[in-house]
Amino acid sequence: MTTAPSGAPVTTTSTTYTKVVNRDGSVTITTTRITTTSQSVTYAKANEVPAALQAHMGGW
C-alpha cells in the first residue's frame, strides 16, 4: 500500500533574542532562529509502518 502524506508539510519558525551587557558597557545581542518542519503520514494499520521508521521511534 502506498500511503500519501496526510497534508502538506507545516513549517514553523521561532526567534529568540539574548542580550549580554559586556564589562566595557557594550551590548551583544544574539538572534537565534529555529525552523521546524513537520509532516504527518497516516497508515491504515500499525503493521504497515515501515520497520525502519518503527526502529527510529524506539519500536512499539
Secondary structure, 3 states (H helix, E strand, C coil): CCCCECCCCEEEEEEEEEEEECCCCCEEEEEEEEEEEECCECCCCHHHCCHHHHHHCCCC
